[in-house]
Amino acid sequence: MNILKVNGVDLAYDSFGHENNEAIILIAGLGTQMIRWTIRFCEMLAARGFRVIRFDNRDVGCSTHFSHYPTLDFDALATALMSGQRPDIPYTLDDMAGDAIGLLDALSIERAHFVGRSMGGMIAQIAASDYPERVLSLTSIMSSSGNPTLPQASPDVMAMMTKPAPNPFEDEAGFLAHSLSFAKRIAGTGYPFEEDAYRALILEEVQRAYDPGSVGRQIAAIAVSGDRRPRLATIQVPALVIHGVDDLLFVPACGEDTASAIPGAELMLVDGMGHDLPHQLYKVTADGIERTARRNGHALPE
């Protein structure tokens, strides 16, 4: 793992594959760390002739945290948004997209293929819209367009996501039970839920960095992002939208709406996939990313 100063924050990252290969930058989801993009998945992409970069978004993992920021008042946030006011939040998804671009700058990478999951898909969408000269292709996985008319997650799923977890250093068993129950709830029905692997991943994230307030701050960043469809309509690079038919957090209509908003985007609805990326879907996901990358006319190794 390495750390670079980008846009006034430290970003932790690592890299797979030859540094002269075309780059793929992998952007993680809400409150999760770069290790959700597993080494196995990164190496699978690198073996196809890419340099693969994963990193911790600001406020998670080993990147700079905003723990000093006052606890967010979500009622006040909602009131401000409804009245058209600019809420007082520490950062936005635009800032996070700028971080990804800044990381490319720091690594002297002119352009890259952007791949994001969930919130990371939103960040990748903004990068492709606002920095067209830096983005070679876009793959948005289990994400959404911000269209306010789209169906929302069921109340029980939202309640599980927003319910505070026990402190893992005081009640590890309670923390794991809380985290695993939510992961099981949003997992797809097509593949077995591998509890031992999830438990190890969750504990590794805790050991890297534990900051219970970061999820709320990132939810606020998502909330102020608004409807991205006008921005999506400006995207000109090859784009792929991957979405699970079983996704309970962002229902399939969210993926369909994202794809319809991006000119020429391919939509790949995956049976049995929920709001997760089990290893059984690594190959089909990597195939899609590579296929989309090759659509931009750049020659990659066969």
C-alpha positions as MATLAB code, in Angstrom:
seq = 'MNILKVNGVDLAYDSFGHENNEAIILIAGLGTQMIRWTIRFCEMLAARGFRVIRFDNRDVGCSTHFSHYPTLDFDALATALMSGQRPDIPYTLDDMAGDAIGLLDALSIERAHFVGRSMGGMIAQIAASDYPERVLSLTSIMSSSGNPTLPQASPDVMAMMTKPAPNPFEDEAGFLAHSLSFAKRIAGTGYPFEEDAYRALILEEVQRAYDPGSVGRQIAAIAVSGDRRPRLATIQVPALVIHGVDDLLFVPACGEDTASAIPGAELMLVDGMGHDLPHQLYKVTADGIERTARRNGHALPE';
ca = [
       0.000    0.000    0.000;
       1.130    3.530   -0.827;
      -0.140    6.970    0.170;
      -0.183   10.116   -1.978;
      -1.305   13.652   -1.160;
      -4.180   14.520   -3.521;
      -6.450   17.573   -3.341;
      -5.323   18.239    0.207;
      -6.069   14.718    1.448;
      -4.004   11.549    1.759;
      -5.206    8.741   -0.490;
      -4.104    5.161    0.127;
      -3.789    3.008   -2.977;
      -2.081    0.024   -4.501;
      -1.494   -1.153   -8.054;
      -1.426   -4.396  -10.035;
       0.069   -5.055  -13.458;
       2.706   -3.294  -15.519;
       2.756    0.471  -15.026;
       2.941    1.083  -18.786;
      -0.362   -0.695  -19.452;
      -3.629    1.186  -19.824;
      -4.979    1.899  -16.361;
      -8.211    0.838  -14.717;
      -9.144    2.749  -11.579;
     -11.491    0.909   -9.206;
     -13.718    3.042   -6.961;
     -15.297    1.523   -3.850;
     -18.785    1.996   -2.460;
     -20.353    3.659    0.548;
     -18.262    3.328    3.687;
     -16.235    0.458    2.254;
     -12.532    0.201    1.595;
     -10.424   -0.609   -1.425;
      -9.990   -4.193   -0.227;
     -13.582   -4.869   -1.314;
     -11.932   -5.009   -4.740;
     -10.167   -8.243   -3.859;
      -6.622   -9.077   -4.890;
      -7.996  -11.977   -6.920;
     -10.262   -9.658   -8.927;
      -7.523   -7.063   -9.425;
      -5.085   -9.708  -10.619;
      -7.704  -11.087  -13.007;
      -7.999   -7.675  -14.666;
      -4.233   -7.130  -14.644;
      -3.758  -10.461  -16.427;
      -5.807   -9.029  -19.315;
      -3.211   -6.343  -19.991;
      -4.217   -3.525  -17.648;
      -2.617   -1.639  -14.823;
      -5.232   -1.894  -12.051;
      -5.375    0.732   -9.308;
      -7.616    0.480   -6.267;
      -7.742    3.131   -3.553;
      -9.468    4.149   -0.358;
     -11.914    6.992   -0.939;
     -11.499    9.957    1.364;
     -12.975    9.281    4.818;
     -12.440    5.501    4.773;
      -9.603    3.036    5.197;
      -6.120    4.473    5.308;
      -7.022    7.706    3.498;
      -7.738   10.988    5.300;
     -10.774   10.904    7.588;
     -13.118   13.766    8.421;
     -13.840   12.593   11.965;
     -13.321   16.130   13.276;
     -16.434   17.272   11.439;
     -19.544   17.753   13.637;
     -22.078   14.942   13.637;
     -24.429   15.447   10.700;
     -28.041   16.363   11.366;
     -29.912   14.483    8.658;
     -33.188   16.287    9.355;
     -31.430   19.609    8.781;
     -29.794   18.160    5.661;
     -33.159   17.093    4.258;
     -34.713   20.471    5.077;
     -31.897   22.330    3.338;
     -32.150   20.162    0.233;
     -35.926   20.551    0.034;
     -35.611   24.340    0.290;
     -32.914   24.477   -2.379;
     -30.196   25.548    0.044;
     -26.614   24.326    0.064;
     -26.186   22.152    3.164;
     -23.045   22.346    5.254;
     -21.262   19.062    4.567;
     -17.539   18.262    4.544;
     -17.340   17.114    0.894;
     -19.375   16.046   -2.112;
     -19.220   13.299   -4.723;
     -17.696   15.922   -7.022;
     -14.811   16.248   -4.568;
     -14.436   12.479   -4.550;
     -14.404   12.352   -8.352;
     -11.717   15.036   -8.200;
      -9.740   12.781   -5.868;
      -9.735    9.994   -8.461;
      -8.556   12.407  -11.142;
      -5.952   13.814   -8.762;
      -4.678   10.314   -8.082;
      -4.157    9.837  -11.812;
      -2.271   13.155  -11.875;
      -0.051   12.077   -9.000;
       0.709    8.805  -10.797;
       1.354   10.607  -14.125;
      -1.504    8.719  -15.800;
      -3.163   10.730  -18.539;
      -6.329    8.666  -18.941;
      -7.887    5.586  -17.383;
     -10.881    3.281  -17.533;
     -13.173    4.117  -14.594;
     -14.974    1.318  -12.764;
     -17.130    2.021   -9.718;
     -19.497    0.019   -7.547;
     -22.533    1.505   -5.776;
     -21.441    4.988   -4.569;
     -18.236    4.400   -6.512;
     -20.350    4.054   -9.650;
     -21.772    7.523   -8.975;
     -18.261    8.910   -8.573;
     -17.156    7.241  -11.812;
     -20.218    8.670  -13.605;
     -19.287   12.192  -12.484;
     -15.681   11.695  -13.573;
     -16.783   10.534  -17.026;
     -19.093   13.532  -17.341;
     -16.843   16.255  -15.928;
     -13.417   15.019  -17.040;
     -14.056   13.535  -20.510;
     -10.434   13.994  -21.499;
      -9.305   11.762  -18.603;
     -11.777    8.866  -18.883;
     -11.371    6.128  -21.508;
     -14.442    4.100  -20.566;
     -16.987    3.809  -17.770;
     -18.314    0.740  -15.984;
     -20.980    1.529  -13.388;
     -21.827   -1.445  -11.165;
     -24.888   -1.728   -8.842;
     -25.317    2.046   -8.873;
     -27.960    4.620   -9.801;
     -28.600    7.840  -11.696;
     -29.929    9.914   -8.816;
     -33.331   10.112  -10.522;
     -35.674   11.026   -7.634;
     -38.619    9.159   -9.183;
     -36.907    5.772   -9.039;
     -38.182    3.147   -6.579;
     -36.400    3.241   -3.245;
     -35.024    0.390   -1.176;
     -37.533   -1.189    1.172;
     -37.759    0.385    4.663;
     -36.246   -2.658    6.360;
     -33.165   -2.546    4.119;
     -32.697    1.182    4.740;
     -33.158    0.662    8.475;
     -30.514   -2.053    8.539;
     -28.081    0.140    6.579;
     -28.497    3.193    8.799;
     -28.796    1.491   12.203;
     -25.647    2.168   14.270;
     -23.461   -0.894   14.726;
     -21.940   -1.910   18.072;
     -18.345   -0.810   18.592;
     -16.195   -3.698   17.310;
     -13.546   -3.077   19.966;
     -16.145   -3.385   22.726;
     -18.510   -5.946   21.228;
     -16.893   -7.732   18.309;
     -19.547  -10.448   18.187;
     -22.346   -7.876   18.100;
     -20.570   -5.849   15.428;
     -20.069   -8.919   13.256;
     -23.673  -10.056   13.712;
     -24.890   -6.609   12.684;
     -22.607   -6.400    9.644;
     -23.210   -9.953    8.471;
     -26.997   -9.700    8.756;
     -27.010   -6.670    6.463;
     -24.585   -8.293    3.999;
     -26.817  -11.378    3.856;
     -29.924   -9.250    3.363;
     -28.590   -7.472    0.278;
     -26.750  -10.463   -1.214;
     -28.165  -12.119   -4.292;
     -30.018  -15.430   -4.307;
     -27.966  -16.972   -7.092;
     -24.788  -17.666   -5.137;
     -24.088  -19.012   -1.649;
     -23.379  -16.385    0.998;
     -19.830  -17.160    2.161;
     -20.049  -16.033    5.751;
     -16.481  -16.889    6.743;
     -15.052  -14.826    3.876;
     -17.289  -11.858    4.721;
     -16.360  -12.083    8.384;
     -12.661  -11.994    7.531;
     -13.185   -9.031    5.165;
     -15.161   -7.037    7.724;
     -12.551   -7.636   10.405;
      -9.768   -6.633    8.018;
     -11.566   -3.352    7.352;
     -11.879   -2.713   11.080;
      -8.175   -3.385   11.563;
      -7.269   -0.984    8.743;
      -9.477    1.817   10.081;
     -12.702    2.101   12.061;
     -14.699    5.316   11.751;
     -18.448    4.915   12.357;
     -19.187    8.480   11.248;
     -17.813    8.139    7.741;
     -20.896    6.366    6.378;
     -23.128    9.276    7.388;
     -20.799   11.811    5.812;
     -20.714    9.846    2.573;
     -24.509    9.446    2.598;
     -24.685   13.243    2.807;
     -22.359   13.505   -0.200;
     -24.685   11.208   -2.143;
     -27.778   13.147   -1.046;
     -26.514   16.482   -2.386;
     -25.418   14.914   -5.689;
     -28.995   15.074   -6.900;
     -30.235   13.901  -10.270;
     -27.216   13.075  -12.425;
     -29.151   12.316  -15.631;
     -28.262   15.653  -17.299;
     -24.596   14.898  -16.627;
     -24.944   11.294  -17.786;
     -26.368   12.536  -21.073;
     -23.050   14.254  -21.829;
     -20.928   11.107  -21.489;
     -19.359   10.134  -24.808;
     -17.043    7.265  -23.821;
     -18.024    3.588  -24.061;
     -20.125    2.744  -21.021;
     -21.377   -0.424  -19.366;
     -23.943   -0.637  -16.573;
     -23.857   -3.895  -14.579;
     -26.754   -4.501  -12.213;
     -28.088   -7.405  -10.223;
     -31.650   -8.572  -10.759;
     -31.796   -9.324   -7.012;
     -30.412   -5.943   -5.851;
     -32.510   -4.767   -2.892;
     -30.557   -1.585   -2.164;
     -30.589   -0.145   -5.685;
     -33.387   -2.026   -7.412;
     -32.844   -3.049  -11.065;
     -34.740    0.019  -12.286;
     -31.814    2.092  -10.999;
     -29.413    0.325  -13.347;
     -31.869    0.499  -16.222;
     -32.313    4.242  -15.701;
     -28.561    4.812  -15.556;
     -28.002    2.943  -18.809;
     -30.851    4.737  -20.586;
     -29.395    8.121  -19.545;
     -25.927    7.436  -21.028;
     -25.764    7.573  -24.836;
     -24.896    4.157  -26.258;
     -24.465    2.489  -22.880;
     -24.707   -1.290  -22.619;
     -26.911   -2.679  -19.849;
     -25.976   -6.028  -18.325;
     -28.605   -7.346  -15.905;
     -27.248  -10.315  -13.972;
     -29.572  -13.001  -12.647;
     -28.919  -14.007   -9.048;
     -26.742  -10.947   -8.325;
     -27.665   -8.682   -5.435;
     -25.852   -5.662   -4.058;
     -22.552   -7.484   -3.878;
     -19.934   -9.003   -6.139;
     -19.377  -12.681   -5.292;
     -16.306  -14.351   -6.712;
     -18.485  -16.430   -9.025;
     -19.225  -13.202  -10.926;
     -15.627  -11.987  -11.187;
     -15.132  -13.387  -14.683;
     -18.342  -12.054  -16.214;
     -17.645   -8.662  -14.611;
     -14.041   -8.617  -15.831;
     -15.249   -9.690  -19.288;
     -17.624   -6.737  -19.343;
     -14.996   -4.257  -18.204;
     -12.535   -5.510  -20.823;
     -15.158   -5.526  -23.578;
     -16.076   -1.931  -22.743;
     -12.428   -0.896  -22.633;
     -11.841   -2.372  -26.066;
     -14.765   -0.404  -27.498;
     -12.787    2.833  -27.238;
     -10.505    1.794  -30.103;
      -7.359    1.429  -28.017;
      -5.388   -1.676  -28.791;
      -4.931   -3.920  -25.800;
      -2.960   -7.167  -25.684;
      -4.963  -10.110  -26.944;
];
